[in-house]
Amino acid sequence: MECVKKDCFSPRARFNLVVNDPAELTSGSMRLKLSQWVAAEEMICLLRDSSLRQAKTYGEIFVREDS
């Protein structure tokens, strides 16, 4: 959450994430979890979700800036 809050991201920055069980990493089945990219505030709310904090979960956050 601290990373998403960084000042280096402009207000146009949009976020998405990949969440996998580590056993799935070798299968190459990494898909974005969200159908739409979201603003920082919404990403922070998603990161607070207890289902993402499982011990066997691996995740990556991606950011892009819409023009």
PyMOL Python script that loads the backbone (N, CA, C, O; Angstrom):
from pymol import cmd

cmd.read_pdbstr("""\
ATOM      1  N   MET A   1       0.818  -1.186   0.000  1.00  0.00           N
ATOM      2  CA  MET A   1       0.000   0.000   0.000  1.00  0.00           C
ATOM      3  C   MET A   1       0.867   1.257   0.000  1.00  0.00           C
ATOM      4  O   MET A   1       0.526   2.257  -0.633  1.00  0.00           O
ATOM      5  N   GLU A   2       1.972   1.200   0.702  1.00  0.00           N
ATOM      6  CA  GLU A   2       2.868   2.353   0.746  1.00  0.00           C
ATOM      7  C   GLU A   2       3.398   2.688  -0.650  1.00  0.00           C
ATOM      8  O   GLU A   2       3.531   3.860  -1.001  1.00  0.00           O
ATOM      9  N   CYS A   3       3.692   1.682  -1.422  1.00  0.00           N
ATOM     10  CA  CYS A   3       4.205   1.907  -2.777  1.00  0.00           C
ATOM     11  C   CYS A   3       3.163   2.611  -3.642  1.00  0.00           C
ATOM     12  O   CYS A   3       3.494   3.545  -4.373  1.00  0.00           O
ATOM     13  N   VAL A   4       1.927   2.177  -3.566  1.00  0.00           N
ATOM     14  CA  VAL A   4       0.851   2.763  -4.379  1.00  0.00           C
ATOM     15  C   VAL A   4       0.628   4.228  -4.003  1.00  0.00           C
ATOM     16  O   VAL A   4       0.195   5.021  -4.839  1.00  0.00           O
ATOM     17  N   LYS A   5       0.921   4.592  -2.752  1.00  0.00           N
ATOM     18  CA  LYS A   5       0.720   5.964  -2.271  1.00  0.00           C
ATOM     19  C   LYS A   5       1.852   6.918  -2.664  1.00  0.00           C
ATOM     20  O   LYS A   5       1.743   8.121  -2.424  1.00  0.00           O
ATOM     21  N   LYS A   6       2.924   6.414  -3.256  1.00  0.00           N
ATOM     22  CA  LYS A   6       4.107   7.228  -3.551  1.00  0.00           C
ATOM     23  C   LYS A   6       3.768   8.430  -4.434  1.00  0.00           C
ATOM     24  O   LYS A   6       2.891   8.363  -5.295  1.00  0.00           O
ATOM     25  N   ASP A   7       4.484   9.526  -4.196  1.00  0.00           N
ATOM     26  CA  ASP A   7       4.291  10.758  -4.960  1.00  0.00           C
ATOM     27  C   ASP A   7       4.763  10.645  -6.409  1.00  0.00           C
ATOM     28  O   ASP A   7       4.437  11.499  -7.233  1.00  0.00           O
ATOM     29  N   CYS A   8       5.516   9.613  -6.720  1.00  0.00           N
ATOM     30  CA  CYS A   8       6.038   9.489  -8.084  1.00  0.00           C
ATOM     31  C   CYS A   8       4.950   9.134  -9.099  1.00  0.00           C
ATOM     32  O   CYS A   8       5.173   9.249 -10.304  1.00  0.00           O
ATOM     33  N   PHE A   9       3.781   8.707  -8.628  1.00  0.00           N
ATOM     34  CA  PHE A   9       2.677   8.377  -9.525  1.00  0.00           C
ATOM     35  C   PHE A   9       1.774   9.589  -9.694  1.00  0.00           C
ATOM     36  O   PHE A   9       1.372  10.222  -8.718  1.00  0.00           O
ATOM     37  N   SER A  10       1.464   9.900 -10.937  1.00  0.00           N
ATOM     38  CA  SER A  10       0.594  11.042 -11.214  1.00  0.00           C
ATOM     39  C   SER A  10      -0.860  10.664 -10.931  1.00  0.00           C
ATOM     40  O   SER A  10      -1.164   9.483 -10.761  1.00  0.00           O
ATOM     41  N   PRO A  11      -1.752  11.639 -10.879  1.00  0.00           N
ATOM     42  CA  PRO A  11      -3.178  11.331 -10.693  1.00  0.00           C
ATOM     43  C   PRO A  11      -3.753  10.476 -11.830  1.00  0.00           C
ATOM     44  O   PRO A  11      -4.808   9.862 -11.668  1.00  0.00           O
ATOM     45  N   ARG A  12      -3.070  10.433 -12.972  1.00  0.00           N
ATOM     46  CA  ARG A  12      -3.533   9.613 -14.105  1.00  0.00           C
ATOM     47  C   ARG A  12      -3.076   8.159 -14.006  1.00  0.00           C
ATOM     48  O   ARG A  12      -3.467   7.334 -14.831  1.00  0.00           O
ATOM     49  N   ALA A  13      -2.259   7.837 -13.014  1.00  0.00           N
ATOM     50  CA  ALA A  13      -1.760   6.471 -12.861  1.00  0.00           C
ATOM     51  C   ALA A  13      -2.920   5.527 -12.557  1.00  0.00           C
ATOM     52  O   ALA A  13      -3.816   5.849 -11.778  1.00  0.00           O
ATOM     53  N   ARG A  14      -2.883   4.365 -13.182  1.00  0.00           N
ATOM     54  CA  ARG A  14      -3.902   3.336 -12.963  1.00  0.00           C
ATOM     55  C   ARG A  14      -3.191   2.036 -12.618  1.00  0.00           C
ATOM     56  O   ARG A  14      -2.097   1.767 -13.116  1.00  0.00           O
ATOM     57  N   PHE A  15      -3.810   1.240 -11.773  1.00  0.00           N
ATOM     58  CA  PHE A  15      -3.183   0.059 -11.214  1.00  0.00           C
ATOM     59  C   PHE A  15      -3.990  -1.198 -11.508  1.00  0.00           C
ATOM     60  O   PHE A  15      -5.207  -1.151 -11.686  1.00  0.00           O
ATOM     61  N   ASN A  16      -3.280  -2.322 -11.556  1.00  0.00           N
ATOM     62  CA  ASN A  16      -3.896  -3.631 -11.684  1.00  0.00           C
ATOM     63  C   ASN A  16      -2.967  -4.607 -10.978  1.00  0.00           C
ATOM     64  O   ASN A  16      -1.854  -4.237 -10.605  1.00  0.00           O
ATOM     65  N   LEU A  17      -3.399  -5.832 -10.792  1.00  0.00           N
ATOM     66  CA  LEU A  17      -2.546  -6.787 -10.116  1.00  0.00           C
ATOM     67  C   LEU A  17      -2.764  -8.200 -10.619  1.00  0.00           C
ATOM     68  O   LEU A  17      -3.785  -8.537 -11.218  1.00  0.00           O
ATOM     69  N   VAL A  18      -1.758  -9.002 -10.347  1.00  0.00           N
ATOM     70  CA  VAL A  18      -1.789 -10.431 -10.616  1.00  0.00           C
ATOM     71  C   VAL A  18      -1.690 -11.110  -9.272  1.00  0.00           C
ATOM     72  O   VAL A  18      -0.808 -10.787  -8.476  1.00  0.00           O
ATOM     73  N   VAL A  19      -2.582 -12.051  -9.004  1.00  0.00           N
ATOM     74  CA  VAL A  19      -2.563 -12.801  -7.746  1.00  0.00           C
ATOM     75  C   VAL A  19      -2.610 -14.277  -8.102  1.00  0.00           C
ATOM     76  O   VAL A  19      -3.530 -14.727  -8.784  1.00  0.00           O
ATOM     77  N   ASN A  20      -1.620 -15.027  -7.643  1.00  0.00           N
ATOM     78  CA  ASN A  20      -1.532 -16.461  -7.934  1.00  0.00           C
ATOM     79  C   ASN A  20      -1.055 -17.215  -6.710  1.00  0.00           C
ATOM     80  O   ASN A  20      -0.408 -16.659  -5.823  1.00  0.00           O
ATOM     81  N   ASP A  21      -1.383 -18.466  -6.684  1.00  0.00           N
ATOM     82  CA  ASP A  21      -0.756 -19.385  -5.758  1.00  0.00           C
ATOM     83  C   ASP A  21       0.646 -19.626  -6.326  1.00  0.00           C
ATOM     84  O   ASP A  21       0.776 -19.810  -7.537  1.00  0.00           O
ATOM     85  N   PRO A  22       1.695 -19.633  -5.504  1.00  0.00           N
ATOM     86  CA  PRO A  22       3.047 -19.842  -6.036  1.00  0.00           C
ATOM     87  C   PRO A  22       3.180 -21.101  -6.900  1.00  0.00           C
ATOM     88  O   PRO A  22       4.029 -21.142  -7.791  1.00  0.00           O
ATOM     89  N   ALA A  23       2.369 -22.115  -6.657  1.00  0.00           N
ATOM     90  CA  ALA A  23       2.437 -23.333  -7.456  1.00  0.00           C
ATOM     91  C   ALA A  23       2.028 -23.082  -8.907  1.00  0.00           C
ATOM     92  O   ALA A  23       2.398 -23.849  -9.796  1.00  0.00           O
ATOM     93  N   GLU A  24       1.268 -22.013  -9.152  1.00  0.00           N
ATOM     94  CA  GLU A  24       0.810 -21.699 -10.504  1.00  0.00           C
ATOM     95  C   GLU A  24       1.821 -20.890 -11.302  1.00  0.00           C
ATOM     96  O   GLU A  24       1.660 -20.732 -12.512  1.00  0.00           O
ATOM     97  N   LEU A  25       2.854 -20.375 -10.654  1.00  0.00           N
ATOM     98  CA  LEU A  25       3.795 -19.488 -11.332  1.00  0.00           C
ATOM     99  C   LEU A  25       4.504 -20.156 -12.498  1.00  0.00           C
ATOM    100  O   LEU A  25       4.777 -19.503 -13.505  1.00  0.00           O
ATOM    101  N   THR A  26       4.801 -21.421 -12.384  1.00  0.00           N
ATOM    102  CA  THR A  26       5.518 -22.105 -13.454  1.00  0.00           C
ATOM    103  C   THR A  26       4.608 -22.446 -14.631  1.00  0.00           C
ATOM    104  O   THR A  26       5.092 -22.790 -15.709  1.00  0.00           O
ATOM    105  N   SER A  27       3.299 -22.352 -14.432  1.00  0.00           N
ATOM    106  CA  SER A  27       2.370 -22.686 -15.513  1.00  0.00           C
ATOM    107  C   SER A  27       2.204 -21.546 -16.501  1.00  0.00           C
ATOM    108  O   SER A  27       1.631 -21.745 -17.572  1.00  0.00           O
ATOM    109  N   GLY A  28       2.692 -20.353 -16.169  1.00  0.00           N
ATOM    110  CA  GLY A  28       2.566 -19.212 -17.060  1.00  0.00           C
ATOM    111  C   GLY A  28       1.149 -18.661 -17.129  1.00  0.00           C
ATOM    112  O   GLY A  28       0.794 -17.995 -18.101  1.00  0.00           O
ATOM    113  N   SER A  29       0.341 -18.925 -16.122  1.00  0.00           N
ATOM    114  CA  SER A  29      -1.059 -18.515 -16.151  1.00  0.00           C
ATOM    115  C   SER A  29      -1.288 -17.189 -15.420  1.00  0.00           C
ATOM    116  O   SER A  29      -2.297 -17.020 -14.735  1.00  0.00           O
ATOM    117  N   MET A  30      -0.366 -16.267 -15.565  1.00  0.00           N
ATOM    118  CA  MET A  30      -0.514 -14.988 -14.892  1.00  0.00           C
ATOM    119  C   MET A  30      -1.480 -14.103 -15.673  1.00  0.00           C
ATOM    120  O   MET A  30      -1.213 -13.726 -16.814  1.00  0.00           O
ATOM    121  N   ARG A  31      -2.610 -13.777 -15.038  1.00  0.00           N
ATOM    122  CA  ARG A  31      -3.615 -12.911 -15.651  1.00  0.00           C
ATOM    123  C   ARG A  31      -3.917 -11.757 -14.706  1.00  0.00           C
ATOM    124  O   ARG A  31      -3.881 -11.914 -13.486  1.00  0.00           O
ATOM    125  N   LEU A  32      -4.210 -10.613 -15.274  1.00  0.00           N
ATOM    126  CA  LEU A  32      -4.594  -9.486 -14.443  1.00  0.00           C
ATOM    127  C   LEU A  32      -5.895  -9.818 -13.720  1.00  0.00           C
ATOM    128  O   LEU A  32      -6.826 -10.364 -14.313  1.00  0.00           O
ATOM    129  N   LYS A  33      -5.945  -9.486 -12.446  1.00  0.00           N
ATOM    130  CA  LYS A  33      -7.111  -9.803 -11.621  1.00  0.00           C
ATOM    131  C   LYS A  33      -8.308  -8.914 -11.965  1.00  0.00           C
ATOM    132  O   LYS A  33      -9.450  -9.372 -11.950  1.00  0.00           O
ATOM    133  N   LEU A  34      -8.046  -7.659 -12.272  1.00  0.00           N
ATOM    134  CA  LEU A  34      -9.126  -6.697 -12.506  1.00  0.00           C
ATOM    135  C   LEU A  34      -9.399  -6.535 -13.998  1.00  0.00           C
ATOM    136  O   LEU A  34      -8.471  -6.488 -14.806  1.00  0.00           O
ATOM    137  N   SER A  35     -10.660  -6.453 -14.352  1.00  0.00           N
ATOM    138  CA  SER A  35     -11.015  -6.273 -15.761  1.00  0.00           C
ATOM    139  C   SER A  35     -10.730  -4.848 -16.224  1.00  0.00           C
ATOM    140  O   SER A  35     -10.566  -4.600 -17.419  1.00  0.00           O
ATOM    141  N   GLN A  36     -10.672  -3.905 -15.266  1.00  0.00           N
ATOM    142  CA  GLN A  36     -10.342  -2.520 -15.585  1.00  0.00           C
ATOM    143  C   GLN A  36      -9.236  -2.042 -14.644  1.00  0.00           C
ATOM    144  O   GLN A  36      -9.171  -2.453 -13.486  1.00  0.00           O
ATOM    145  N   TRP A  37      -8.381  -1.179 -15.153  1.00  0.00           N
ATOM    146  CA  TRP A  37      -7.342  -0.570 -14.328  1.00  0.00           C
ATOM    147  C   TRP A  37      -8.002   0.453 -13.406  1.00  0.00           C
ATOM    148  O   TRP A  37      -8.955   1.122 -13.805  1.00  0.00           O
ATOM    149  N   VAL A  38      -7.498   0.579 -12.167  1.00  0.00           N
ATOM    150  CA  VAL A  38      -8.144   1.427 -11.161  1.00  0.00           C
ATOM    151  C   VAL A  38      -7.181   2.474 -10.619  1.00  0.00           C
ATOM    152  O   VAL A  38      -5.963   2.341 -10.731  1.00  0.00           O
ATOM    153  N   ALA A  39      -7.755   3.520 -10.028  1.00  0.00           N
ATOM    154  CA  ALA A  39      -6.971   4.578  -9.389  1.00  0.00           C
ATOM    155  C   ALA A  39      -6.337   4.050  -8.103  1.00  0.00           C
ATOM    156  O   ALA A  39      -6.710   2.991  -7.598  1.00  0.00           O
ATOM    157  N   ALA A  40      -5.376   4.805  -7.589  1.00  0.00           N
ATOM    158  CA  ALA A  40      -4.626   4.392  -6.397  1.00  0.00           C
ATOM    159  C   ALA A  40      -5.542   4.115  -5.212  1.00  0.00           C
ATOM    160  O   ALA A  40      -5.342   3.131  -4.500  1.00  0.00           O
ATOM    161  N   GLU A  41      -6.536   4.958  -4.989  1.00  0.00           N
ATOM    162  CA  GLU A  41      -7.423   4.788  -3.836  1.00  0.00           C
ATOM    163  C   GLU A  41      -8.155   3.447  -3.888  1.00  0.00           C
ATOM    164  O   GLU A  41      -8.291   2.764  -2.873  1.00  0.00           O
ATOM    165  N   GLU A  42      -8.620   3.081  -5.071  1.00  0.00           N
ATOM    166  CA  GLU A  42      -9.327   1.808  -5.202  1.00  0.00           C
ATOM    167  C   GLU A  42      -8.372   0.623  -5.043  1.00  0.00           C
ATOM    168  O   GLU A  42      -8.743  -0.404  -4.474  1.00  0.00           O
ATOM    169  N   MET A  43      -7.150   0.764  -5.545  1.00  0.00           N
ATOM    170  CA  MET A  43      -6.168  -0.308  -5.388  1.00  0.00           C
ATOM    171  C   MET A  43      -5.855  -0.517  -3.914  1.00  0.00           C
ATOM    172  O   MET A  43      -5.725  -1.658  -3.472  1.00  0.00           O
ATOM    173  N   ILE A  44      -5.735   0.544  -3.154  1.00  0.00           N
ATOM    174  CA  ILE A  44      -5.461   0.426  -1.723  1.00  0.00           C
ATOM    175  C   ILE A  44      -6.599  -0.313  -1.026  1.00  0.00           C
ATOM    176  O   ILE A  44      -6.351  -1.150  -0.158  1.00  0.00           O
ATOM    177  N   CYS A  45      -7.829  -0.018  -1.393  1.00  0.00           N
ATOM    178  CA  CYS A  45      -8.977  -0.736  -0.815  1.00  0.00           C
ATOM    179  C   CYS A  45      -8.901  -2.224  -1.142  1.00  0.00           C
ATOM    180  O   CYS A  45      -9.179  -3.065  -0.287  1.00  0.00           O
ATOM    181  N   LEU A  46      -8.532  -2.545  -2.361  1.00  0.00           N
ATOM    182  CA  LEU A  46      -8.409  -3.951  -2.752  1.00  0.00           C
ATOM    183  C   LEU A  46      -7.294  -4.650  -1.979  1.00  0.00           C
ATOM    184  O   LEU A  46      -7.433  -5.814  -1.603  1.00  0.00           O
ATOM    185  N   LEU A  47      -6.195  -3.949  -1.742  1.00  0.00           N
ATOM    186  CA  LEU A  47      -5.075  -4.545  -1.020  1.00  0.00           C
ATOM    187  C   LEU A  47      -5.404  -4.800   0.451  1.00  0.00           C
ATOM    188  O   LEU A  47      -4.794  -5.658   1.088  1.00  0.00           O
ATOM    189  N   ARG A  48      -6.349  -4.069   0.975  1.00  0.00           N
ATOM    190  CA  ARG A  48      -6.771  -4.279   2.361  1.00  0.00           C
ATOM    191  C   ARG A  48      -7.670  -5.504   2.501  1.00  0.00           C
ATOM    192  O   ARG A  48      -7.915  -5.962   3.617  1.00  0.00           O
ATOM    193  N   ASP A  49      -8.158  -6.032   1.402  1.00  0.00           N
ATOM    194  CA  ASP A  49      -9.049  -7.200   1.405  1.00  0.00           C
ATOM    195  C   ASP A  49      -8.319  -8.400   2.008  1.00  0.00           C
ATOM    196  O   ASP A  49      -7.240  -8.769   1.545  1.00  0.00           O
ATOM    197  N   SER A  50      -8.893  -8.994   3.017  1.00  0.00           N
ATOM    198  CA  SER A  50      -8.242 -10.089   3.734  1.00  0.00           C
ATOM    199  C   SER A  50      -8.009 -11.313   2.856  1.00  0.00           C
ATOM    200  O   SER A  50      -7.095 -12.088   3.135  1.00  0.00           O
ATOM    201  N   SER A  51      -8.802 -11.517   1.804  1.00  0.00           N
ATOM    202  CA  SER A  51      -8.604 -12.689   0.949  1.00  0.00           C
ATOM    203  C   SER A  51      -7.290 -12.610   0.169  1.00  0.00           C
ATOM    204  O   SER A  51      -6.774 -13.641  -0.263  1.00  0.00           O
ATOM    205  N   LEU A  52      -6.745 -11.419  -0.017  1.00  0.00           N
ATOM    206  CA  LEU A  52      -5.462 -11.270  -0.706  1.00  0.00           C
ATOM    207  C   LEU A  52      -4.277 -11.499   0.225  1.00  0.00           C
ATOM    208  O   LEU A  52      -3.139 -11.580  -0.238  1.00  0.00           O
ATOM    209  N   ARG A  53      -4.519 -11.602   1.497  1.00  0.00           N
ATOM    210  CA  ARG A  53      -3.439 -11.738   2.477  1.00  0.00           C
ATOM    211  C   ARG A  53      -3.194 -13.182   2.890  1.00  0.00           C
ATOM    212  O   ARG A  53      -2.607 -13.434   3.943  1.00  0.00           O
ATOM    213  N   GLN A  54      -3.626 -14.108   2.094  1.00  0.00           N
ATOM    214  CA  GLN A  54      -3.410 -15.520   2.399  1.00  0.00           C
ATOM    215  C   GLN A  54      -1.920 -15.842   2.304  1.00  0.00           C
ATOM    216  O   GLN A  54      -1.202 -15.268   1.485  1.00  0.00           O
ATOM    217  N   ALA A  55      -1.472 -16.749   3.136  1.00  0.00           N
ATOM    218  CA  ALA A  55      -0.050 -17.090   3.191  1.00  0.00           C
ATOM    219  C   ALA A  55       0.457 -17.700   1.894  1.00  0.00           C
ATOM    220  O   ALA A  55       1.635 -17.553   1.568  1.00  0.00           O
ATOM    221  N   LYS A  56      -0.401 -18.380   1.149  1.00  0.00           N
ATOM    222  CA  LYS A  56       0.038 -19.051  -0.071  1.00  0.00           C
ATOM    223  C   LYS A  56      -0.217 -18.222  -1.319  1.00  0.00           C
ATOM    224  O   LYS A  56      -0.288 -18.778  -2.416  1.00  0.00           O
ATOM    225  N   THR A  57      -0.354 -16.919  -1.185  1.00  0.00           N
ATOM    226  CA  THR A  57      -0.650 -16.054  -2.316  1.00  0.00           C
ATOM    227  C   THR A  57       0.590 -15.289  -2.738  1.00  0.00           C
ATOM    228  O   THR A  57       1.346 -14.801  -1.899  1.00  0.00           O
ATOM    229  N   TYR A  58       0.794 -15.189  -4.052  1.00  0.00           N
ATOM    230  CA  TYR A  58       1.874 -14.410  -4.639  1.00  0.00           C
ATOM    231  C   TYR A  58       1.222 -13.314  -5.475  1.00  0.00           C
ATOM    232  O   TYR A  58       0.245 -13.580  -6.175  1.00  0.00           O
ATOM    233  N   GLY A  59       1.730 -12.113  -5.418  1.00  0.00           N
ATOM    234  CA  GLY A  59       1.124 -11.045  -6.200  1.00  0.00           C
ATOM    235  C   GLY A  59       2.128 -10.047  -6.726  1.00  0.00           C
ATOM    236  O   GLY A  59       3.227  -9.891  -6.194  1.00  0.00           O
ATOM    237  N   GLU A  60       1.726  -9.387  -7.770  1.00  0.00           N
ATOM    238  CA  GLU A  60       2.501  -8.305  -8.371  1.00  0.00           C
ATOM    239  C   GLU A  60       1.529  -7.183  -8.702  1.00  0.00           C
ATOM    240  O   GLU A  60       0.423  -7.435  -9.181  1.00  0.00           O
ATOM    241  N   ILE A  61       1.939  -5.954  -8.449  1.00  0.00           N
ATOM    242  CA  ILE A  61       1.135  -4.795  -8.800  1.00  0.00           C
ATOM    243  C   ILE A  61       1.760  -4.160 -10.040  1.00  0.00           C
ATOM    244  O   ILE A  61       2.976  -3.989 -10.124  1.00  0.00           O
ATOM    245  N   PHE A  62       0.908  -3.817 -10.990  1.00  0.00           N
ATOM    246  CA  PHE A  62       1.342  -3.153 -12.210  1.00  0.00           C
ATOM    247  C   PHE A  62       0.733  -1.768 -12.255  1.00  0.00           C
ATOM    248  O   PHE A  62      -0.375  -1.547 -11.768  1.00  0.00           O
ATOM    249  N   VAL A  63       1.465  -0.840 -12.844  1.00  0.00           N
ATOM    250  CA  VAL A  63       0.983   0.537 -12.952  1.00  0.00           C
ATOM    251  C   VAL A  63       1.209   1.019 -14.383  1.00  0.00           C
ATOM    252  O   VAL A  63       2.205   0.683 -15.024  1.00  0.00           O
ATOM    253  N   ARG A  64       0.268   1.804 -14.857  1.00  0.00           N
ATOM    254  CA  ARG A  64       0.424   2.471 -16.148  1.00  0.00           C
ATOM    255  C   ARG A  64      -0.175   3.854 -15.999  1.00  0.00           C
ATOM    256  O   ARG A  64      -0.975   4.108 -15.099  1.00  0.00           O
ATOM    257  N   GLU A  65       0.219   4.734 -16.884  1.00  0.00           N
ATOM    258  CA  GLU A  65      -0.316   6.092 -16.842  1.00  0.00           C
ATOM    259  C   GLU A  65      -1.118   6.320 -18.110  1.00  0.00           C
ATOM    260  O   GLU A  65      -0.592   6.255 -19.221  1.00  0.00           O
ATOM    261  N   ASP A  66      -2.397   6.586 -17.920  1.00  0.00           N
ATOM    262  CA  ASP A  66      -3.257   6.888 -19.061  1.00  0.00           C
ATOM    263  C   ASP A  66      -2.941   8.294 -19.570  1.00  0.00           C
ATOM    264  O   ASP A  66      -2.666   9.209 -18.794  1.00  0.00           O
ATOM    265  N   SER A  67      -2.988   8.436 -20.875  1.00  0.00           N
ATOM    266  CA  SER A  67      -2.703   9.766 -21.452  1.00  0.00           C
ATOM    267  C   SER A  67      -3.950  10.564 -21.633  1.00  0.00           C
ATOM    268  O   SER A  67      -3.893  11.700 -22.104  1.00  0.00           O
TER     269      SER A  67
END
""", "prot")
cmd.dss("prot")
cmd.show_as("cartoon", "prot")
cmd.util.cbc("prot")
cmd.orient("prot")
